[in-house]
Amino acid sequence: MSNSDVARIFDELADMEEIEGNRWESLAYRKAAASIRALGLPLETLYSRGELRTIDGVGSAIEKKIIQFLETGEISKYSEMKSRYPIDFTGLRRVQGLGPKKIFALYTALGIRNIDDLKMAVESHKIENLPGFGKRSEDNIRHSLSLIATRSADRLPLAKVYYEVMSMADSLMASGTVRRVEVVGSIRRMKETVGDVDILAVSDEPEKALQSFLSQKYVTGIVVSGPSKTSVNLSIGLNGDFRVFSAESFGSAMQYFTGSKEHNIKMRDLAIQNGLKLNEYGLFRKDIPVAGEDEEGVYSALGLQYIPPEMRENSGEIEAARDRKLPKIPEYVDIVSDMHVSIRNFSPKIVHDIIAASRNEGMKYVALLYDGINADRDKGVDYEGYGVMQKYVEKLNSGSDFKIIPGIKIPVKQETGQVSIPSDMRNSAYVVGTLSPKDISGESDPTDFIIRAVRSGSFRTLSYSYTEPEPDNRIGIDNDLIFKACAENKILIELSGSPGDYGIHYTAARAASSSGVNFVLGSRATSPGEIKHIKFATAIARRGWVEKSRIINSADYNAVIGALQL
């Protein structure tokens, strides 16, 4: 039983409550799921300490459900509701544009319960004639299904496993059997999804280190084990490899097992061109070691600048490193604010909780974005709610060294290509225009629609929103033209760290940067516990070769206020 199991159940409860029109129950489950997923400790640990209620969003009712799950392996409320809604919400929500109500509509009309049912309906063209869908919706679903099919079923979003894997490494280090531990592979490269876990260690007693690793609670099964390597099943649902190396070869091992495969092939070819041999044990001239103790030495011996792990995708980084032209990407500590923390129901307590969590992540200020759309979308934008939050924030800012930038996020309007917001508010609020596939589903020329929105002057930042971390282009748009328009109109583009609300892909970020676009980084947190996801937005910037100078929240508060013209 893992935190992710409980979070998944609460997410599905939120979906089912939303279908039944129980807005507050849905929001409560959704908030609890997000907080549990962001925890750095197992729920069992907090339960044993009597500290479940310290989790943001966990009150008495939800606490009882968590306890029931920990003690019995199930939640009766969930079982009862699933009997009425025998639908794989978790699987179907991976499909771009499908929320709970649309999923239920498909179930009601066509009996669709899971991805396989959906594929059959799409292949039979049964969706295009349904009320509320149409041919474009069916085409978008077909495209999203094709993207999902390209991903291995056992790959998980980086942000959903990262902290648990780091806890594994910390636990091993605390055992006293190793001198150094490093997580490598796709996690070290901060790839958007993770297929397996690779951990390396330096130890004077490899056998003891292996036994210590195998005895950790997160190891659920042994696949194969040898004197210096073991392969295991992990509690997070992935396989893991643990290897022990000597200190003299640890740098080469890190370089080799970090990857990517394509990057390593290019590195080995470069070594051969220089009369050298490169493998996980070192860089050798004949049998004499030239480098290997640290990664920097390996790259330097091959005539290269040190290449950060996030950039090792064989996308020109070796040539740039050879020519001393690697971009000056941001370090994680360079990002001093989170420019997208979302709030829908304002209260002083939640603001102070956000400040505390932001300080804990090393932030010096934060953009607090009021989610401007009412639950009843027919009522439009809740400007009154934003005004209450704005006045409270102004009062806080006057007496605190930690500053809050008040803002509002509103979906780009389909009818006009603009964000619906009064002109007087545009000069006093940080306005973010959000863009998801549903916003342009009825547009014959989506690219033109987005460019009109960019040129409208209605917002300062364009925030793409996808449910899958896949390469663009996903919604039939010409990003090159859009990025050019953003650069010309000084519109920022947001890079997202959220594991469920993805922004543009790192390859698109690189293209946007080349077009002259500047960026903001945001966690898109909906609870204080998710603010730590700002790290993954920084990773997107690093993977996309975005220079620190192009990221406005690497600057101090006053500089950002000036850049936003607030």
C-alpha positions in Angstrom: 0.0 0.0 0.0 1.5 3.3 -1.1 0.6 7.0 -0.9 -0.2 6.9 -4.6 -2.8 4.2 -4.0 -4.7 6.4 -1.6 -4.3 9.5 -3.8 -5.7 7.6 -6.8 -8.7 6.5 -4.8 -9.4 10.1 -3.6 -9.0 11.4 -7.1 -11.6 8.9 -8.3 -13.9 9.8 -5.4 -13.5 13.4 -6.5 -14.5 12.5 -10.1 -17.6 10.6 -8.9 -18.7 13.4 -6.6 -18.2 15.9 -9.4 -20.5 13.8 -11.6 -23.2 13.8 -8.9 -22.9 17.6 -8.5 -21.3 17.5 -5.1 -18.8 20.3 -5.7 -17.4 20.7 -2.2 -16.9 17.0 -1.6 -15.1 16.8 -5.0 -12.8 19.7 -4.1 -12.1 18.2 -0.7 -11.1 14.8 -2.1 -9.1 16.5 -4.9 -7.2 18.6 -2.4 -6.5 15.6 -0.1 -5.2 13.6 -3.1 -2.8 16.3 -4.1 -1.5 16.7 -0.6 -1.0 13.0 -0.1 0.8 12.7 -3.5 3.1 15.5 -2.5 4.0 13.9 0.9 7.6 13.1 1.7 6.7 10.4 4.2 4.5 7.2 3.9 1.0 7.6 5.3 1.7 4.6 7.6 4.4 6.7 9.3 2.0 9.7 9.9 -0.7 7.2 11.1 1.7 5.6 13.6 2.5 9.1 14.9 -1.1 10.2 15.0 -0.3 13.0 12.6 -2.6 12.3 9.6 -4.5 15.5 10.4 -1.4 17.5 9.8 -1.8 16.8 6.0 -3.2 19.8 4.2 -6.8 19.1 3.3 -7.2 16.1 5.7 -10.0 16.6 8.2 -11.9 14.2 10.3 -13.9 12.5 7.6 -11.0 12.0 5.2 -8.7 10.9 8.1 -11.2 8.1 8.8 -11.1 6.9 5.2 -7.3 6.9 5.2 -7.2 4.9 8.4 -9.8 2.5 7.0 -7.6 1.9 4.0 -4.4 1.4 6.0 -6.2 -1.1 8.3 -8.3 -3.0 5.8 -6.9 -2.2 2.3 -10.1 -0.6 1.1 -12.4 2.4 1.6 -16.1 1.5 1.8 -17.3 4.9 0.4 -15.1 4.2 -2.7 -16.4 0.7 -3.1 -20.0 1.8 -2.8 -19.6 4.6 -5.4 -17.6 2.4 -7.8 -20.5 0.0 -7.9 -22.5 2.8 -9.4 -19.7 4.1 -11.6 -17.7 1.0 -12.8 -15.4 3.2 -14.8 -11.6 3.5 -15.0 -11.5 7.2 -14.3 -7.7 7.2 -13.7 -7.0 5.6 -17.1 -9.6 7.6 -19.1 -8.5 11.0 -17.6 -5.1 10.4 -19.3 -6.9 11.2 -22.5 -6.6 14.9 -23.3 -9.9 16.8 -23.0 -11.8 14.1 -21.0 -13.0 15.2 -17.6 -15.3 13.3 -15.2 -18.6 14.5 -16.8 -17.5 13.7 -20.3 -16.3 10.3 -19.2 -19.6 9.7 -17.6 -21.4 10.8 -20.8 -19.4 8.3 -22.8 -20.2 5.6 -20.3 -24.0 6.5 -20.4 -24.2 6.7 -24.2 -21.8 4.0 -25.3 -20.9 1.9 -22.2 -17.3 3.0 -22.3 -15.5 2.0 -19.1 -11.8 2.0 -20.0 -9.2 2.9 -22.6 -9.8 -0.2 -24.6 -13.6 0.6 -24.9 -12.7 4.1 -25.9 -10.3 2.9 -28.6 -13.1 0.7 -30.1 -15.6 3.5 -30.0 -13.1 5.8 -31.8 -12.3 3.2 -34.4 -16.0 2.7 -35.1 -16.6 6.5 -35.3 -19.3 6.3 -32.6 -18.2 9.5 -30.7 -18.5 12.0 -33.5 -22.3 11.9 -33.5 -22.7 12.2 -29.7 -24.2 15.4 -28.3 -21.4 17.6 -26.8 -18.6 15.9 -28.8 -18.5 16.0 -32.6 -15.9 15.1 -35.2 -13.2 17.4 -33.9 -13.5 15.9 -30.4 -13.3 12.4 -31.8 -10.2 13.4 -33.7 -8.6 14.9 -30.6 -9.3 11.8 -28.6 -7.8 9.6 -31.4 -4.7 11.8 -31.4 -4.4 11.6 -27.6 -4.8 7.8 -27.6 -2.0 7.6 -30.1 0.3 9.6 -27.9 -0.6 7.4 -24.9 0.2 4.3 -26.9 3.7 5.6 -27.6 4.4 5.6 -23.9 5.3 2.4 -22.1 2.5 1.5 -19.7 4.9 1.2 -16.8 6.3 4.7 -17.1 5.3 7.1 -14.4 5.4 10.9 -14.2 8.7 12.1 -12.8 7.1 14.3 -10.1 5.1 11.4 -8.8 8.1 9.3 -8.0 11.0 11.7 -7.6 10.7 12.4 -3.9 10.1 8.8 -3.0 13.2 7.8 -4.9 15.2 10.5 -3.2 14.0 9.1 0.2 15.3 5.7 -0.9 18.7 7.2 -1.5 18.6 9.1 1.8 17.6 5.9 3.7 20.5 4.0 2.1 23.0 6.7 3.0 21.7 6.7 6.6 22.4 2.9 6.8 26.1 3.6 7.2 27.1 1.0 4.6 27.9 3.4 1.8 30.1 6.4 1.4 28.1 8.0 -1.4 24.8 7.4 -3.1 23.5 9.0 -6.3 20.3 8.5 -8.3 21.1 8.3 -12.0 19.2 7.4 -15.2 16.2 9.3 -16.4 15.5 10.7 -13.0 18.8 12.5 -12.9 18.2 13.8 -16.4 14.8 14.9 -15.0 13.0 13.3 -17.9 9.2 13.8 -17.8 8.4 10.2 -17.2 10.3 7.4 -15.5 10.5 3.7 -16.6 12.9 2.4 -13.9 15.1 3.5 -11.1 18.9 3.4 -11.1 20.9 4.0 -8.0 24.7 3.9 -7.6 26.8 3.9 -4.5 30.4 3.9 -3.3 31.1 1.4 -0.5 34.1 -0.2 1.1 32.0 -3.3 1.7 29.8 -3.9 -1.4 28.1 -7.0 0.0 27.0 -5.2 3.1 25.8 -2.3 1.0 23.7 -4.7 -1.2 22.2 -6.3 1.9 21.3 -2.9 3.3 19.6 -2.0 0.1 17.7 -5.2 -0.1 16.5 -4.8 3.5 14.9 -1.4 2.8 11.1 -1.3 3.1 10.6 0.0 -0.5 12.1 -3.2 -1.9 9.2 -5.6 -2.5 10.9 -8.3 -4.5 14.3 -9.4 -5.8 14.7 -10.1 -9.6 18.4 -11.0 -9.6 21.3 -10.3 -7.3 25.1 -10.5 -7.6 28.2 -9.4 -5.7 28.0 -5.7 -6.7 24.6 -5.3 -8.4 21.0 -6.2 -7.7 17.7 -5.7 -9.6 14.5 -5.4 -7.6 10.8 -4.6 -7.7 10.0 -1.3 -5.8 6.9 -0.3 -3.9 6.3 2.6 -6.3 5.5 0.2 -9.1 8.8 0.3 -11.0 11.9 -1.9 -11.2 15.1 -0.7 -9.7 18.8 -1.4 -10.2 21.4 -0.8 -7.5 25.1 -1.0 -8.3 28.2 -0.5 -6.2 31.4 1.0 -7.7 34.8 2.1 -6.4 35.5 5.7 -5.8 38.0 5.7 -8.6 35.4 4.9 -11.2 32.3 6.5 -9.7 32.4 9.5 -12.0 32.4 7.3 -15.1 29.7 5.2 -13.7 27.5 8.2 -13.1 28.1 9.5 -16.6 27.4 6.1 -18.1 24.2 5.3 -16.2 22.8 8.8 -16.4 22.5 8.4 -20.1 20.8 9.0 -22.4 21.8 6.1 -24.6 22.1 8.3 -27.6 24.3 10.8 -25.7 26.6 7.9 -24.5 27.0 6.5 -28.0 28.2 10.0 -29.1 30.5 10.2 -26.1 32.0 6.7 -26.9 32.5 7.7 -30.5 34.3 10.9 -29.4 36.6 8.8 -27.1 37.5 6.5 -30.0 38.3 9.5 -32.2 40.8 10.5 -29.6 42.4 7.1 -29.2 40.5 6.4 -25.9 38.0 3.9 -24.6 35.1 5.0 -22.4 32.9 2.8 -20.3 31.3 2.7 -16.9 34.7 2.1 -15.2 36.6 5.0 -16.6 38.2 6.7 -19.6 41.3 4.8 -20.7 44.2 5.2 -23.1 45.0 1.5 -23.8 44.6 0.2 -20.3 45.8 3.3 -18.4 43.1 5.3 -16.8 42.9 8.9 -17.9 39.7 10.0 -16.0 36.9 8.4 -14.1 36.8 9.7 -10.5 34.4 12.5 -11.4 32.2 13.4 -14.3 33.8 16.7 -14.9 37.2 15.0 -15.5 35.6 12.7 -18.1 34.1 15.5 -20.1 37.3 17.7 -19.7 39.5 14.8 -20.9 37.4 14.7 -24.1 37.8 18.4 -24.7 34.3 19.3 -23.6 32.6 21.6 -21.2 30.8 19.8 -18.4 27.3 19.0 -19.7 24.5 19.1 -17.2 22.5 15.8 -16.9 19.3 17.4 -18.1 20.9 18.3 -21.5 22.2 14.9 -22.3 19.8 13.9 -25.0 22.1 14.0 -28.1 20.4 17.2 -29.3 23.5 19.2 -30.1 24.9 19.4 -26.5 28.2 17.6 -27.3 28.9 19.9 -30.3 28.0 23.0 -28.2 30.2 21.8 -25.3 33.1 21.2 -27.7 32.8 24.8 -29.0 32.3 26.2 -25.4 28.8 27.4 -26.4 26.6 25.7 -23.9 23.8 28.0 -22.7 23.9 29.4 -19.2 20.9 27.5 -17.9 19.5 28.2 -14.4 20.6 26.3 -11.3 17.8 25.1 -9.2 18.7 27.6 -6.5 18.5 30.5 -9.0 14.7 30.3 -9.1 13.6 32.5 -6.2 9.8 32.5 -6.7 7.0 30.3 -7.8 4.9 32.3 -10.4 1.9 30.0 -10.3 0.3 29.0 -7.0 -3.4 28.6 -7.6 -6.1 29.5 -5.1 -9.9 29.2 -5.6 -11.3 29.6 -2.1 -9.5 32.4 -0.5 -8.8 32.4 3.3 -6.0 34.1 5.3 -4.9 30.6 6.6 -4.3 29.2 3.1 -2.3 32.3 2.2 -0.1 31.9 5.3 0.3 28.2 4.6 1.4 29.0 1.1 3.9 31.6 2.4 5.4 29.0 4.8 5.7 26.3 2.2 7.3 28.8 -0.3 9.8 29.9 2.3 10.6 26.2 2.9 11.4 25.8 -0.8 13.8 28.8 -0.7 11.3 31.2 -2.4 11.5 34.9 -1.7 8.1 35.8 -3.2 5.3 34.0 -4.9 2.6 34.8 -7.5 -0.8 33.8 -6.0 -3.2 33.3 -8.8 -6.9 33.4 -8.1 -8.7 30.8 -10.2 -11.2 33.1 -11.7 -13.9 30.8 -13.1 -16.8 30.0 -10.9 -17.9 26.4 -10.3 -21.0 27.4 -12.1 -19.3 28.5 -15.4 -22.4 30.2 -16.6 -21.9 32.9 -14.0 -18.5 33.8 -15.6 -15.5 35.2 -13.7 -15.5 35.8 -10.0 -13.9 39.2 -9.9 -15.3 39.9 -6.5 -13.4 36.9 -5.0 -10.2 38.1 -6.6 -10.7 41.6 -5.2 -11.0 40.3 -1.6 -7.8 38.3 -2.1 -6.0 41.3 -3.6 -6.8 43.6 -0.7 -5.6 41.1 1.8 -2.3 40.5 -0.1 -1.7 44.3 -0.3 -2.0 44.5 3.4 0.4 41.6 4.0 3.0 43.0 1.6 3.2 46.3 3.4 4.6 44.6 6.5 6.5 41.6 5.3 9.9 40.9 3.7 8.2 38.0 1.8 6.1 39.4 -1.0 3.1 38.1 -2.9 2.2 39.0 -6.4 -1.6 38.9 -6.7 -2.9 37.5 -10.0 -5.8 35.9 -11.7 -5.9 33.1 -14.2 -8.7 32.8 -16.7 -9.2 30.6 -19.7 -8.7 32.2 -23.1 -12.1 32.9 -24.5 -13.1 30.9 -27.6 -15.4 33.5 -29.1 -12.9 36.4 -29.2 -9.4 35.0 -28.7 -9.1 37.1 -25.6 -9.1 36.7 -21.9 -12.4 37.9 -20.4 -11.2 40.5 -17.9 -12.1 44.2 -17.3 -9.6 46.6 -18.8 -9.0 48.4 -15.5 -7.9 45.2 -13.8 -5.3 44.4 -16.5 -3.1 47.2 -15.1 -3.3 46.1 -11.5 -3.3 42.3 -11.6 -0.9 39.8 -13.0 -3.2 38.1 -15.5 -2.4 34.6 -16.8 -4.3 33.3 -19.9 -4.7 29.6 -19.7 -5.0 27.5 -22.9 -6.1 23.9 -23.1 -7.3 21.8 -26.1 -10.9 22.4 -25.1 -10.4 26.2 -25.5 -9.8 25.8 -29.3 -11.8 22.7 -30.0 -14.3 24.7 -32.2 -11.7 26.8 -34.0 -11.1 26.2 -37.7 -7.7 27.9 -37.4 -6.4 27.4 -33.8 -3.1 29.0 -34.5 -4.7 32.3 -35.7 -7.0 32.2 -32.6 -4.1 31.9 -30.2 -2.1 34.6 -32.0 -5.1 37.0 -31.8 -5.3 36.3 -28.0 -1.5 37.0 -27.7 -1.9 40.3 -29.5 -5.0 41.3 -27.6 -3.1 42.7 -24.6 -5.5 40.9 -22.3 -2.9 38.9 -20.4 0.8 39.0 -19.5 1.6 35.2 -19.5 0.3 32.4 -21.8 -0.1 29.2 -19.9 -0.5 26.0 -21.9 -2.3 23.2 -20.1 -2.1 19.5 -21.1 -2.9 16.3 -19.3 0.1 14.4 -20.8 3.8 15.3 -20.8 4.2 14.7 -24.5 6.1 16.6 -27.2 4.2 19.4 -28.9 2.4 19.6 -31.3 -0.7 18.1 -29.8 -3.5 20.3 -30.8 -2.9 21.2 -34.4 -1.1 24.5 -33.9 2.0 26.1 -35.4 4.1 26.9 -32.3 6.7 28.7 -34.3 4.2 31.4 -35.3 2.8 31.6 -31.8 6.2 31.9 -30.2 7.2 34.6 -32.6 4.0 36.5 -31.7 4.7 36.1 -28.0 8.2 37.5 -28.5 6.9 40.4 -30.6 4.2 41.3 -28.0 6.4 40.6 -24.9 4.1 37.8 -23.7 5.7 35.4 -21.3 5.3 31.7 -21.6 4.9 29.6 -18.4 6.8 26.4 -17.8 4.9 24.0 -15.5 6.2 21.8 -12.8 2.8 20.1 -12.1 2.6 16.3 -12.6 -1.0 16.5 -13.8 -1.2 19.9 -15.5 1.7 20.0 -18.0 2.8 23.0 -19.9 4.8 23.1 -23.1 7.4 20.3 -23.7 11.1 21.0 -23.2 11.6 20.8 -26.9 9.0 23.5 -27.4 10.6 25.6 -24.6 13.9 25.4 -26.6 12.2 26.6 -29.7 10.4 29.4 -27.9 13.7 30.5 -26.4 15.3 30.6 -29.8 12.4 32.8 -30.9 13.2 35.3 -28.2 10.5 34.4 -25.7 11.0 35.0 -22.0 9.5 32.7 -19.4 8.1 32.3 -15.9 8.3 29.1 -14.0 5.4 27.8 -11.9 4.5 24.8 -9.8 0.8 25.2 -10.6 0.3 24.1 -7.0 -3.3 23.8 -5.8 -2.1 23.2 -2.2 0.9 24.2 -0.2 2.4 20.7 -0.4 2.7 21.0 -4.2 4.9 24.1 -4.2 8.0 21.9 -4.2 7.0 21.0 -7.8 8.7 24.3 -8.9 11.8 22.1 -9.2 10.3 20.3 -12.2 9.5 23.6 -13.9 13.2 24.5 -13.5 14.0 21.0 -15.0 12.0 21.8 -18.1 13.9 25.0 -18.5 17.2 23.2 -18.1 16.2 20.5 -20.5 15.1 23.1 -23.0 18.4 25.0 -22.9 16.6 28.1 -21.6 19.1 30.6 -20.3 18.7 32.0 -16.8 18.5 35.5 -18.2 15.2 34.6 -20.0 13.5 33.5 -16.8 12.0 36.5 -15.0 11.6 34.7 -11.6 15.3 34.2 -11.3 15.3 38.0 -10.6 14.3 39.7 -7.3 10.8 40.9 -6.5 11.2 44.6 -7.6 12.7 43.5 -11.0 9.8 41.2 -11.6 7.2 43.8 -10.7 8.9 46.1 -13.2 9.0 43.4 -15.9 5.3 42.7 -15.3 4.5 46.4 -15.4 2.5 46.2 -12.2 
